Amino acid sequence: MNIAGEMHKYLLILLLICGFHLKVVGQDPFFSQFFNSILYLNPAYAGSAHQPRISAAYRNQMPALGSPWVSYNASYDMPVKALQGGLGINIMNDAQGPSLNRLSADVMYSYFLAVNSRLTLNAGFQASYAHRFLQGSELIFPDQVTPGGIIYPSRDAIGNISKGYPDFAIGFVAFTRIAYAGVSLHHLTTPDMSMTNASRVPLPRKLTVHGGMYFSVYERRLGREALKLNPNLVYLHQGGFRQINYGLDIIYNNVHAGVWFRHAMDFTVNAFVLHIGYEHEYFRFGYSHDFNVYEPWSSMQNMGAHELTFLLKLEYSGGPRQRFRTIKSPKI
């Protein structure tokens, strides 16, 4: 066992956690394939495919450090004609190092409004319950670290702590035949994230603005060959954290691939994302990789993020699907 290497990894994880905490308190995890975790992006998308669907996503960030940040997401949504909208449920598990974990469950309803023959508006509401877990046995305190490694129990050790809180969000999505745009606001009541009752740590509201279009470059209406371009933009704002994500997807037949860029408001690119995926009539899967291009991560190996997504489309048994207009959404 390489004691020096293990100590370096533990100390680096500690510095990263402290640095992120000082920079922005309570920043939500995010997925690079925004629209493959669509209910996590905006509750107004619930039932928008007008057929039941199951989706899942896995994100492993900075795996060189032993996978300190791993996020799992799973969702199910379906249209409900009696409600003139859709229902959905979304489950999220976010592991922040070996000691801190957040598990949440969201239920949502989206109302479909046909404004006219060309424009449709979805309005969504979400209610959630989240639970945070702190495993004190996994924490490493300064009095445990010695030149020979981490060998002594700490006099400052604490037990396991957990705390839950309700949460709420709203969202809107508008779309036409070739374009779509939406906005969502999460953490409406700024719930308390503190693990104790001694102080209050509010979770900042998160504003998300997103949109995109489809451009047909080549299409055979009597065949399956088609080439489309799909540019997209996603803006995130939470507390002192602001981020712009934009990219272009190329769709040919059932294969889609693209590149996205991510940067802060000073327009310095922090990362770029490459992704590829395949879509069948009943399922879709994708893979993406984040490449960090800012120091110190750009000079270190395997400090990006791997992300896998899967979508399963189920048969719709609620009557003719043409009663609803299918919403346009990107493939990433």
Order of alpha helices (4+ residues) and beta strands (2+ residues): alpha-alpha-beta-beta-beta-beta-beta-beta-beta-beta-beta-beta-beta-beta-beta-beta-beta-beta-beta
